[in-house]
Amino acid sequence: MTTDGRAIALTTLIAFERTPRPVDDLLAPRLAGTPPREAALATTLVQGVLRWQGLLDGLLAHFVSRPLRRLDRRVRVGLRFALFQMRLLDRIPPYAAINETIELLKQQGLAKPLIGFVNGVLRTMTRANLDQVPLADHQRASLPRWLYDRWQKRWPGDTCARLCATVNKQAPLCLTVLTDRNAYLARLAAGGVAAQPAPLSPLSVVLPGFRGAPDTLPGYLQGEFIVQDQGAAAIAQLLFPAPPGPILDACAGVGGKAIALAALAPERRILACEPNARRFQLLRQNLERTGLRTRITPHPASLADFCGQYQGPPLAAILVDAPCSGTGIIRRHPEIRWLRRPKDLSRYQHLQGQLLGQAATLLAPHGVLVYATCSTEPEENEMAIDLFLGQHPQFIPDQCGPLCTLPLDDLAPDGFFAIRLRRCPSDCGAPAPARSSRQNCLQRLPASMIK
């Protein structure tokens, strides 16, 4: 297997075009054994092409007579791959980007006439003034039209413009520190790594200019931190205070929020469910690295299966970090914008309702239920909670209201929604919950996040 970064990137992008899926699943196996510099190059190229695919396709459409979707996928990807380097990377001369792409396409077995076609289109573009090419607003933002239109309607003007600009930049590395945060910041400073405390969580540290691998940072092997956005760490805080008893992370993934819960409440027993075999393996690896294997009990099961198996006491608190469209994290996972369709929102909403209903059966009276997504869309957030509250009157929302974040500048958190609910026994005399949680989430952000 090649260790050339450009070859890995092009092969990965062609594989994504053939079978769209989370690009990390395609890229990670190809990076095994690759030198760090080549791995970084491959990652930059893959993420960059996917991030700017809408803009690249908008430009290419003016120089290709046929619709791009009708081209051989290798041709389509090769054109994007070279144009990204020509247009958006400073250190690669256009002729070098073209020549290297042509050689890589030859290795992909592309026929000679198609090689000539790619070469001709790209060389024509080097002679054109691409700044004068007319583009639609959603193409300039490199977003699918349906998502751009949604955002423009919900956050018109400057807010939408800032959101679109930020999601097309590389997100800063953010860590959840499991030891003393101030001491860890001092260690980073001593090593010449610029870092600062993140405002949303007492566990979070953001490294604005760091572009290396996280495992090169001090304390990685000792399990002193995990990579986690400050918004995700803040969600874990919403489970407290909670009554005594065990806490369940019902959709644990690779374990980030379960680990943050353990750091926030060292005395608590934490349970974590994850049905996906690959993510469950990563969950166990993260527990081993952080030394939390004895404090967090992982279950390779769906929440529905866990409900049927659980024999312990009612749970004091449950986090339902539900599967969602992921529109709040597209700056970290740029392919999400091309994987999602409008119809996915109702599909996810149905699944989210099922998960909330299952969690409700496990929760103790007066227990805390936190619902969270990494979505910006109301169908998965406020509307999903409205439906749940309508069907489960024993739950009331916390008076502090939902947590909503948006990546409106380079150091802001990703886009998250979370709301804290409390289970009230039928005889507790609690007032009926409000039937609408739809409010302007921007009003609930810290001022620094919305300026």
C-alpha positions in Angstrom: 0.0 0.0 0.0 1.3 3.5 -0.9 2.5 5.9 1.7 2.3 8.9 -0.7 -0.1 11.5 0.8 -1.5 12.7 -2.5 -2.1 9.2 -3.8 -3.8 8.2 -0.5 -6.0 11.3 -0.7 -7.1 10.8 -4.3 -7.8 7.1 -3.7 -9.9 8.0 -0.6 -11.9 10.6 -2.4 -12.7 8.2 -5.3 -13.8 5.6 -2.7 -16.0 8.2 -1.1 -17.5 9.1 -4.4 -18.2 5.4 -5.1 -19.7 4.6 -1.7 -20.5 7.8 0.4 -19.9 7.2 4.1 -18.0 8.8 6.9 -14.7 9.6 5.3 -12.7 8.8 8.5 -13.7 5.1 7.9 -12.1 5.3 4.4 -9.0 7.4 5.3 -7.9 5.9 8.6 -7.0 2.4 7.2 -5.0 4.0 4.4 -3.0 6.1 6.8 -1.7 3.1 8.8 2.0 3.1 8.7 2.2 6.4 6.7 4.8 8.9 7.8 3.3 11.8 9.8 4.0 14.4 7.1 2.4 12.4 4.3 -0.6 11.5 6.6 -1.1 15.2 7.4 -1.0 16.0 3.6 -3.5 13.3 2.8 -5.9 14.5 5.5 -5.6 18.2 4.4 -6.3 17.2 0.8 -9.3 15.0 1.6 -10.9 17.4 4.0 -10.2 20.4 1.8 -11.7 18.9 -1.3 -14.8 17.8 0.6 -15.1 21.1 2.4 -14.9 23.1 -0.8 -16.6 20.6 -3.2 -19.6 22.9 -3.7 -17.4 25.8 -4.8 -15.2 23.6 -6.9 -18.2 22.0 -8.7 -19.6 25.5 -9.3 -16.4 26.6 -11.0 -16.0 23.4 -13.0 -19.5 23.6 -14.4 -18.5 26.6 -16.4 -15.6 24.7 -18.1 -17.2 21.3 -18.6 -20.0 20.9 -21.2 -21.6 17.9 -19.5 -23.1 17.7 -16.0 -20.4 16.7 -13.6 -22.6 13.8 -12.3 -22.3 12.1 -15.7 -18.5 12.1 -15.8 -16.5 9.1 -14.8 -16.1 9.4 -11.0 -12.3 9.4 -11.4 -12.5 12.3 -13.8 -14.9 14.2 -11.5 -12.7 13.6 -8.4 -9.5 14.4 -10.3 -10.8 17.7 -11.5 -11.8 18.7 -8.0 -8.5 17.4 -6.6 -6.4 19.5 -8.9 -8.6 22.6 -8.8 -8.6 22.6 -5.0 -4.8 22.7 -5.0 -4.7 25.3 -7.7 -7.3 27.6 -6.2 -7.1 27.2 -2.5 -3.6 26.0 -1.5 -0.8 28.6 -1.7 2.3 26.5 -1.9 1.5 24.3 -4.9 2.0 25.9 -8.4 -0.9 25.2 -10.8 1.3 23.2 -13.2 2.5 21.0 -10.4 -1.0 20.3 -9.2 -2.1 19.4 -12.7 0.9 17.2 -13.5 0.7 15.3 -10.2 -3.0 14.7 -10.6 -2.6 13.5 -14.2 0.1 11.0 -13.0 -2.2 9.8 -10.2 -5.1 9.3 -12.5 -2.9 7.2 -14.8 -2.2 5.0 -11.8 -6.0 4.7 -11.4 -6.2 3.2 -14.9 -8.0 6.2 -16.5 -8.1 5.9 -20.3 -5.9 8.1 -22.4 -8.8 10.2 -23.9 -10.1 10.9 -20.4 -6.6 11.9 -19.2 -6.5 14.3 -22.1 -9.9 15.7 -21.2 -8.9 16.3 -17.5 -5.6 17.9 -18.7 -7.4 20.2 -21.1 -10.0 21.4 -18.7 -7.5 22.2 -16.0 -5.1 24.0 -18.3 -8.0 26.1 -19.7 -8.9 27.1 -16.2 -5.3 28.3 -15.5 -5.8 30.8 -18.2 -9.2 32.0 -17.0 -10.1 34.6 -14.4 -11.9 32.4 -12.0 -12.9 35.4 -9.8 -15.2 36.4 -12.6 -17.1 33.1 -12.8 -20.7 33.6 -11.7 -21.7 31.4 -8.7 -24.8 31.0 -6.7 -24.6 32.0 -3.0 -24.8 28.3 -1.9 -21.9 27.5 -4.2 -19.8 30.2 -2.8 -20.6 28.9 0.7 -19.9 25.4 -0.5 -23.1 24.0 0.9 -26.0 22.1 -0.6 -28.7 24.5 -1.6 -31.3 23.0 0.8 -29.0 23.5 3.8 -27.9 26.9 2.8 -31.5 28.1 2.3 -32.4 26.7 5.7 -29.6 28.5 7.4 -30.3 31.7 5.5 -34.0 31.6 6.6 -33.2 30.9 10.2 -30.2 33.2 10.6 -30.4 35.9 8.0 -27.6 38.4 7.3 -24.4 38.5 9.3 -25.1 35.4 11.4 -25.6 33.1 8.5 -22.5 34.6 6.7 -20.4 34.0 9.8 -21.7 30.5 10.2 -20.9 29.6 6.6 -17.5 31.2 6.8 -16.6 29.3 10.0 -17.7 25.9 8.9 -15.4 26.2 5.9 -12.3 26.6 8.1 -10.3 24.0 10.0 -11.7 23.7 13.5 -9.2 24.2 16.4 -8.1 21.3 18.4 -10.0 21.2 21.7 -9.1 18.9 24.6 -11.0 17.7 27.7 -8.4 17.6 30.4 -8.8 14.9 33.0 -6.2 16.2 35.4 -5.8 19.8 36.7 -6.5 22.1 33.8 -4.3 25.0 35.0 -1.3 22.6 35.5 -1.8 21.1 32.1 -2.0 24.6 30.5 1.3 25.4 32.2 2.9 22.2 30.7 1.7 23.1 27.2 3.2 26.6 27.6 6.5 25.2 28.8 6.6 23.1 25.7 5.9 26.1 23.4 2.3 25.0 22.6 -0.2 27.9 22.6 -3.4 27.1 24.5 -6.1 28.7 26.5 -9.0 27.6 28.7 -12.2 27.2 26.8 -15.2 29.1 28.3 -18.0 26.5 28.2 -16.4 23.8 30.3 -14.0 23.8 33.3 -12.4 20.7 31.6 -11.7 22.2 28.2 -8.6 23.6 26.6 -8.4 25.0 23.1 -5.2 25.0 21.0 -5.8 27.6 18.3 -2.8 27.1 16.1 -1.8 23.5 16.8 -1.8 21.4 13.6 0.1 18.3 14.8 -1.3 15.0 15.9 -2.9 14.9 19.4 -0.8 11.9 20.4 2.3 14.1 20.2 1.0 16.3 23.1 2.3 15.7 26.6 0.2 13.3 28.7 -1.5 11.5 25.8 -0.1 8.1 26.6 -0.8 8.7 30.3 -4.5 9.4 29.5 -4.5 12.9 30.8 -6.8 14.2 28.1 -9.2 13.3 25.3 -9.9 15.1 22.1 -13.4 16.7 22.5 -15.1 19.9 21.6 -15.9 22.3 24.5 -19.6 22.1 23.5 -19.6 18.4 24.0 -17.9 18.7 27.3 -20.4 21.3 28.4 -23.3 18.9 27.7 -21.8 16.4 30.3 -22.1 19.2 32.9 -25.9 19.4 32.4 -26.4 16.0 34.1 -25.4 17.6 37.4 -26.8 18.0 40.0 -28.5 14.7 40.0 -29.9 12.3 42.7 -27.6 9.6 44.0 -27.2 6.6 41.9 -25.7 5.4 38.6 -25.6 7.4 35.4 -26.1 6.1 31.9 -24.6 7.4 28.7 -27.2 5.8 26.4 -25.4 6.5 23.0 -21.8 6.5 24.1 -20.0 6.4 20.7 -16.3 6.3 21.4 -16.8 7.4 25.0 -16.1 11.1 25.1 -19.0 12.3 27.1 -18.9 9.2 29.5 -15.3 10.1 30.2 -16.2 13.7 30.8 -18.9 12.6 33.2 -16.4 10.5 35.1 -14.1 13.4 35.4 -16.9 15.7 36.7 -18.2 13.1 39.2 -15.4 10.8 40.3 -17.6 9.1 42.9 -20.3 8.1 40.4 -20.8 4.8 38.6 -21.0 5.4 34.9 -22.6 3.0 32.4 -22.1 3.4 28.7 -24.0 1.7 25.8 -22.7 1.4 22.3 -24.0 -1.1 19.8 -21.6 -0.4 16.9 -18.6 -2.9 17.0 -16.0 -0.5 15.7 -17.0 2.4 18.0 -17.3 0.0 20.9 -13.7 -1.1 20.4 -12.6 2.5 20.3 -14.6 3.2 23.5 -12.8 0.4 25.3 -9.4 1.7 24.0 -10.2 5.2 25.3 -11.2 3.8 28.7 -7.9 1.8 28.9 -5.8 4.8 27.9 -7.5 7.1 30.4 -7.4 4.6 33.2 -11.2 4.7 33.6 -12.0 1.0 32.8 -12.9 0.3 36.4 -15.2 3.4 36.8 -17.1 3.2 33.5 -18.8 0.0 32.5 -19.2 -0.4 28.8 -22.1 -2.4 27.3 -21.9 -3.5 23.6 -25.7 -3.1 23.3 -28.3 -0.7 21.9 -30.4 1.2 24.4 -33.4 -1.0 23.6 -31.3 -4.1 24.4 -29.9 -2.5 27.5 -33.4 -1.8 28.7 -34.2 -5.5 28.5 -31.0 -6.6 30.2 -30.6 -4.0 33.0 -31.2 -5.4 36.5 -29.7 -2.6 38.6 -31.4 0.2 40.5 -33.3 3.0 38.7 -30.8 5.4 37.1 -30.2 8.8 38.6 -29.4 10.4 35.3 -29.3 9.5 31.6 -27.6 11.2 28.7 -29.2 10.6 25.3 -26.7 12.0 22.9 -28.8 10.9 20.0 -27.8 10.0 16.5 -28.6 13.0 14.3 -27.8 14.7 11.0 -24.6 16.2 12.3 -25.1 19.6 10.7 -23.4 21.2 13.8 -20.1 19.5 13.2 -19.5 19.8 9.5 -16.4 21.9 10.0 -14.8 18.8 11.6 -16.5 16.3 9.2 -17.0 18.2 6.0 -18.5 15.3 4.1 -21.6 15.4 6.2 -23.0 18.2 4.1 -22.9 16.0 1.0 -24.2 12.9 2.9 -27.4 14.4 4.2 -30.8 15.1 2.5 -33.8 17.0 3.9 -35.8 13.8 4.4 -33.1 12.6 6.9 -34.4 15.1 9.5 -37.7 13.4 9.9 -36.0 10.0 9.9 -33.7 11.0 12.7 -36.5 12.7 14.6 -38.3 9.3 14.7 -35.2 7.5 16.0 -34.6 10.2 18.6 -38.1 9.9 19.9 -37.7 6.2 20.3 -34.4 6.6 22.3 -36.0 9.2 24.6 -39.0 6.9 25.2 -36.7 4.0 26.0 -34.5 6.1 28.4 -37.7 7.3 30.2 -38.4 3.7 31.3 -35.1 3.5 33.2 -35.0 6.8 35.0 -35.7 7.1 38.7 -38.3 9.5 40.1 -36.7 13.0 40.3 -34.0 11.7 37.9 -32.3 13.9 35.2 -32.7 13.2 31.5 -30.4 15.2 29.2 -31.1 15.1 25.5 -28.4 16.3 23.1 -27.6 16.4 19.4 -24.8 17.9 17.3 -27.4 19.2 14.9 -28.5 22.8 14.0 -31.9 21.8 12.8 -35.1 22.3 14.9 -36.7 19.1 13.8 -34.1 17.2 15.7 -33.9 19.6 18.6 -36.8 21.8 19.8 -39.4 19.9 17.8 -38.2 16.5 19.0 -38.4 17.6 22.6 -41.9 19.1 22.1 -43.1 15.7 20.8 -41.5 13.9 23.8 -43.0 16.2 26.4 -46.4 15.9 24.8 -46.2 12.1 25.2 -44.5 12.1 28.6 -46.1 14.6 30.9 -44.1 13.4 33.9 -41.1 15.2 32.5 -40.5 18.9 32.9 -37.8 21.0 31.3 -35.2 22.7 33.5 -35.8 26.4 34.0 -32.4 27.3 32.7 -33.6 26.4 29.1 -31.7 24.6 26.4 -28.0 25.0 25.6 -27.5 25.9 22.0 -24.1 26.7 20.4 -23.1 27.7 16.9 -19.6 27.9 15.4 -19.7 31.6 14.6 -16.0 32.3 14.9 -12.8 30.3 14.8 -12.6 29.5 18.5 -16.4 29.0 19.1 -17.7 25.5 19.9 -19.4 23.4 17.3 -23.1 23.4 16.8 -24.8 21.6 19.7 -28.3 21.4 21.2 -28.9 20.1 24.7 -31.8 20.3 27.2 -32.1 19.1 30.8 -35.3 17.4 31.8 -36.4 16.1 35.2 -38.7 13.3 35.9 -41.4 14.2 38.3 -43.6 11.6 40.0 -47.3 11.9 39.2 -48.1 13.0 42.7 -45.5 15.6 43.1 -47.8 18.4 42.1 -45.5 19.8 39.5 -46.9 22.3 36.9 -47.5 21.0 33.4 -44.5 21.5 31.2 -44.5 24.1 28.5 -45.5 22.6 25.3 -43.0 24.5 23.2 -39.3 24.7 23.7 -38.8 26.5 20.4 -37.0 29.7 21.2 -34.2 31.6 19.6 -31.2 29.6 20.7 -28.9 32.5 19.9 -30.3 34.3 22.9 -29.0 31.5 25.1 -25.4 31.7 23.9 -22.7 33.5 25.8 -22.3 36.9 24.3 -18.8 36.1 23.1 -20.3 33.4 20.9 -22.8 35.6 19.0 -21.0 38.9 18.5 
